[in-house]
Amino acid sequence: MARPWKYSPEFRSDAIALWRASAGRRTFRDVAADLNVNPETLRTWVRDADGRPAASGMPGDAMDELVRLRAENARPAKAEKEWQLEREILRRAAAYFAREMK
């Protein structure tokens, strides 16, 4: 009996596109750590995908563009969370110093 796949074809194609979008700036290990997969698994997916269209049915360029845009859209949300945390810390500090001044 064949082993059931742990990762969906869509996840695999997104992981491959993410690695390709890094354009050599990141290693398999770095990208795999972000995705919580084994680096050798990611390397195998990329090697197997070379020369074949993406599993989602989208051409490779379109998938790369989709992954790039998703990452680009995620950046402002991450920055907003960081700003909210920073504002909360500053609010607490201001409240502390306001109490100390009384």
C-alpha positions, 0 to 999 in steps of 0.5 A: 500500500502506498504511503499517503502524501503529507503535503498537498500538490498546491503546497508543494508547488507554492514551496517550489515557487517560493524557493525559485523566487528567492533567486539564489538569495536563500538556501533550501534550508532557509526556505524549508525552515520557513515552511517547516519541511525537511530541506531534502524534501524541498530539494527533491520537490524542486528537482522533480519539478524541473522541466514539468509544469506546476502541479496546480496547472499554472505555468511556472512563471505565473506560479512564481509571480503568484508566490511573489505577490502573496509574499509582498502582500504579507509584508504589510500585515507583518509590519502592522503587527510589529507596529502594534506591539511597539505601540503597546510597549510604548503605551505601557512605558508612558503609563509607567512614567506617568505614575512615577511622575505623580 
